[in-house]
Amino acid sequence: MTTITVSSGPVTTVTLNRPAVRNAFNERLIEDLSSFASNVPSDGSVRVVVLRGAGSSFCAGADLKWMSKMAGYSREENLADARLAASMFLALDSLPVPLIGRVHGAALGGGAGLAAVCDLVVAADATTFGFTEVVLGILPAMISPYVVRKIGLSAARELCLSGARFSADRAKEIGLVHDVVTEDRLDLTVDRHVAQFLKTAPGAVAATKRLLSRVSGERPADVLEHTVDAIATQRVSPEGQEGLGAFLEKRRASWQS
């Protein structure tokens, strides 16, 4: 049985589908998310991906049965297992389209890590977040690059070292979440963001995601040539020419419905 359901189309919805365990991670969920993320086309046929959870929660971290198995793993088995999870987060982070997190209930451990790799997160006001790994004697290792990038080192030290749970309002305050709404307004708010993303040029969005990853943490002088090349390349591309032409001619660009 698949652990995710996918509604395909220009706006693709991926639903974590293990509601009985609050969509907690196990090997199969990791494999299914990795497979999905690795196969999102970059040809413009998919414009936005919405990630959500079935049932009462977004994702409550690691499945207890999976954790029981891991407790008996050798170091080599742990390395292989962790590499699969790390690759999943990287694949989701590297999607060539915007990834919107629709978060409710709980986003704990790796579930909070999923929020960190989303480009935009809409959370229900009653959602509980937490980087809770240290409470269990383990580390938020695979999600740490995305968490530090998203919320900064100060907040990451506080929350990852304490394992404390925190509210949706605090998550917004530190930049993990972008919108906090009542649960009955989650879909309406997600749809509003989707509509904005559908105005954008698919190739420009993919290139911008790559650009932001490349320049993050760098001195402007060190990436000057990269940024110059990026804009020059996009301006002369068919998409860039279409976008500039549409603006000058006061018409809709070809990618806008």
C-alpha positions as CSV (number, residue, x, y, z in Angstrom):
1,M,0.0,0.0,0.0
2,T,1.4,3.4,-1.0
3,T,2.2,5.8,1.8
4,I,1.4,8.9,-0.2
5,T,-1.4,9.8,-2.7
6,V,-0.6,12.1,-5.6
7,S,-3.1,14.2,-7.5
8,S,-1.3,15.1,-10.6
9,G,-1.6,18.2,-12.8
10,P,-0.2,21.7,-13.0
11,V,-1.0,22.0,-9.3
12,T,0.1,18.6,-7.9
13,T,-1.0,17.7,-4.4
14,V,1.0,15.1,-2.4
15,T,-0.8,13.8,0.6
16,L,1.1,11.9,3.3
17,N,-1.3,8.9,3.8
18,R,-0.5,7.2,7.1
19,P,-3.2,8.9,9.2
20,A,-3.3,6.0,11.8
21,V,0.2,7.0,12.9
22,R,-0.2,10.7,12.2
23,N,1.8,10.3,9.0
24,A,5.0,9.3,10.8
25,F,8.0,8.4,8.7
26,N,9.0,4.8,7.9
27,E,11.2,3.4,5.2
28,R,8.3,3.2,2.7
29,L,7.2,6.8,3.2
30,I,10.7,7.9,2.7
31,E,11.0,5.8,-0.5
32,D,7.7,7.1,-1.8
33,L,8.5,10.7,-1.2
34,S,12.0,10.3,-2.7
35,S,10.5,8.7,-5.8
36,F,7.9,11.4,-6.3
37,A,10.4,14.2,-5.8
38,S,13.0,12.7,-8.1
39,N,10.4,12.5,-10.9
40,V,8.8,15.9,-10.9
41,P,9.3,17.1,-14.5
42,S,11.1,20.4,-15.2
43,D,9.2,20.9,-18.5
44,G,6.6,23.3,-17.0
45,S,3.8,20.7,-16.9
46,V,3.9,20.8,-13.1
47,R,3.8,24.4,-11.8
48,V,3.3,24.0,-8.0
49,V,3.4,21.1,-5.5
50,V,1.3,21.2,-2.4
51,L,2.4,18.9,0.5
52,R,-0.2,18.0,3.1
53,G,-1.1,15.3,5.6
54,A,-4.2,13.1,5.8
55,G,-6.1,12.8,9.1
56,S,-5.3,14.7,12.3
57,S,-1.7,15.8,11.6
58,F,0.8,16.8,9.0
59,C,3.7,14.6,10.1
60,A,4.5,13.5,13.7
61,G,8.1,12.5,13.1
62,A,9.4,8.9,13.1
63,D,7.2,5.9,13.3
64,L,7.7,3.9,16.5
65,K,8.0,0.5,14.7
66,W,10.7,2.0,12.4
67,M,12.5,3.4,15.4
68,S,12.4,0.0,17.1
69,K,14.1,-1.5,14.1
70,M,16.7,1.2,14.0
71,A,17.6,0.7,17.6
72,G,19.1,-2.7,16.6
73,Y,20.9,-1.5,13.4
74,S,24.7,-1.7,13.1
75,R,26.6,1.5,12.2
76,E,26.7,0.5,8.6
77,E,22.9,-0.1,8.5
78,N,22.4,3.2,10.2
79,L,24.5,5.0,7.6
80,A,22.5,3.4,4.8
81,D,19.2,4.3,6.4
82,A,20.2,7.9,7.2
83,R,21.5,8.4,3.7
84,L,18.1,7.4,2.2
85,A,16.3,10.0,4.5
86,A,18.9,12.7,3.8
87,S,18.5,12.1,0.0
88,M,14.7,12.4,0.4
89,F,15.0,15.9,2.0
90,L,17.5,17.0,-0.6
91,A,15.2,15.8,-3.4
92,L,12.2,17.7,-2.0
93,D,14.4,20.8,-1.4
94,S,15.6,20.6,-5.1
95,L,12.2,20.5,-6.7
96,P,12.2,22.7,-9.8
97,V,8.8,24.2,-8.8
98,P,7.5,25.9,-5.6
99,L,6.7,23.5,-2.8
100,I,3.9,24.7,-0.5
101,G,3.4,23.0,2.9
102,R,-0.1,22.8,4.2
103,V,0.5,22.0,7.8
104,H,-1.9,21.2,10.6
105,G,-2.1,19.1,13.8
106,A,1.6,18.4,14.4
107,A,4.9,18.8,12.6
108,L,7.5,17.2,14.8
109,G,11.0,16.0,14.2
110,G,11.3,15.1,10.5
111,G,7.8,16.6,10.0
112,A,9.2,20.0,11.1
113,G,12.0,19.2,8.7
114,L,9.5,18.9,5.9
115,A,8.2,22.3,6.7
116,A,11.8,23.6,6.5
117,V,12.3,22.4,2.9
118,C,9.0,23.9,1.7
119,D,9.3,27.2,-0.1
120,L,6.2,28.5,1.6
121,V,4.3,27.1,4.6
122,V,0.7,27.8,5.6
123,A,-0.1,26.4,9.1
124,A,-3.3,26.1,11.1
125,D,-3.1,28.2,14.2
126,A,-3.4,25.1,16.5
127,T,-0.4,23.3,15.0
128,T,2.4,22.1,17.3
129,F,6.0,22.2,15.9
130,G,9.1,20.8,17.4
131,F,12.6,19.6,16.6
132,T,12.3,16.9,19.2
133,E,15.1,14.6,18.3
134,V,17.4,15.3,21.3
135,V,14.6,14.4,23.7
136,L,15.0,10.9,22.3
137,G,18.7,11.0,22.5
138,I,19.3,11.4,18.8
139,L,20.1,14.4,16.5
140,P,18.1,16.5,13.9
141,A,21.0,15.7,11.6
142,M,19.5,15.2,8.1
143,I,17.2,18.2,8.5
144,S,19.8,20.5,10.1
145,P,21.0,22.2,6.9
146,Y,17.5,23.2,6.0
147,V,16.5,24.2,9.5
148,V,19.5,26.5,10.0
149,R,19.0,28.0,6.6
150,K,15.3,28.6,7.3
151,I,15.2,29.9,10.9
152,G,18.8,31.0,11.5
153,L,21.4,29.7,13.9
154,S,20.1,31.4,17.0
155,A,16.6,30.0,16.8
156,A,18.0,26.6,15.7
157,R,20.2,26.4,18.7
158,E,17.4,27.2,21.1
159,L,14.9,24.8,19.6
160,C,17.1,22.0,18.4
161,L,19.1,21.8,21.6
162,S,16.0,22.0,23.9
163,G,13.7,19.8,21.8
164,A,10.9,22.1,23.0
165,R,7.6,22.2,21.2
166,F,6.4,25.5,19.9
167,S,3.3,27.1,18.4
168,A,2.5,28.1,14.9
169,D,2.8,31.8,15.9
170,R,6.4,31.2,17.1
171,A,7.1,29.2,13.9
172,K,6.0,32.3,11.9
173,E,8.0,34.6,14.1
174,I,11.2,32.6,13.3
175,G,10.5,32.2,9.6
176,L,9.6,28.5,9.5
177,V,6.0,29.4,8.6
178,H,4.7,32.2,6.4
179,D,0.9,32.2,7.1
180,V,-1.0,31.2,10.2
181,V,-4.7,30.8,9.8
182,T,-7.6,28.9,11.3
183,E,-7.8,25.4,10.0
184,D,-11.0,26.1,8.1
185,R,-9.1,28.7,6.0
186,L,-6.1,26.5,5.2
187,D,-7.2,25.5,1.7
188,L,-8.4,29.0,0.8
189,T,-5.0,30.4,1.9
190,V,-3.1,27.8,0.0
191,D,-5.1,28.4,-3.1
192,R,-4.3,32.1,-2.9
193,H,-0.6,31.4,-2.9
194,V,-1.0,28.8,-5.7
195,A,-2.7,31.5,-7.8
196,Q,0.2,33.8,-7.4
197,F,2.8,31.1,-8.3
198,L,0.8,30.3,-11.5
199,K,1.5,33.9,-12.7
200,T,5.2,33.1,-12.7
201,A,7.4,31.7,-15.5
202,P,8.2,28.1,-14.9
203,G,11.8,28.3,-16.1
204,A,12.5,31.5,-14.3
205,V,11.2,29.9,-11.0
206,A,13.4,26.8,-11.4
207,A,16.4,29.0,-12.2
208,T,15.7,31.3,-9.3
209,K,15.5,28.3,-6.9
210,R,18.9,27.2,-8.1
211,L,20.2,30.8,-7.9
212,L,19.1,31.3,-4.3
213,S,20.8,28.1,-3.2
214,R,24.0,29.1,-5.0
215,V,24.2,32.6,-3.5
216,S,23.0,31.8,0.0
217,G,25.7,32.7,2.5
218,E,28.1,34.0,-0.1
219,R,29.7,37.4,-0.3
220,P,28.1,39.4,-3.2
221,A,31.5,39.9,-4.8
222,D,32.2,36.2,-4.8
223,V,29.0,35.4,-6.8
224,L,29.0,38.5,-9.0
225,E,29.9,36.6,-12.2
226,H,27.4,33.9,-11.4
227,T,24.5,36.4,-11.0
228,V,25.5,38.3,-14.1
229,D,25.6,35.1,-16.2
230,A,22.2,34.0,-14.7
231,I,20.3,37.1,-15.7
232,A,21.9,37.4,-19.1
233,T,21.1,33.8,-19.9
234,Q,17.5,34.2,-18.8
235,R,17.0,37.5,-20.7
236,V,17.9,36.0,-24.0
237,S,16.0,32.7,-23.4
238,P,12.7,32.1,-25.2
239,E,10.9,32.5,-21.8
240,G,12.7,35.7,-21.0
241,Q,11.9,37.1,-24.4
242,E,8.3,36.2,-24.1
243,G,8.0,37.7,-20.6
244,L,9.6,41.0,-21.6
245,G,7.6,41.1,-24.7
246,A,4.3,40.5,-22.9
247,F,5.2,43.3,-20.4
248,L,6.1,45.8,-23.1
249,E,3.0,44.9,-25.2
250,K,0.7,44.9,-22.1
251,R,-0.6,41.4,-22.6
252,R,-0.5,38.2,-20.7
253,A,2.5,36.0,-21.0
254,S,2.0,32.6,-22.5
255,W,2.3,30.8,-19.1
256,Q,-0.5,32.8,-17.5
257,S,-4.0,31.4,-17.8
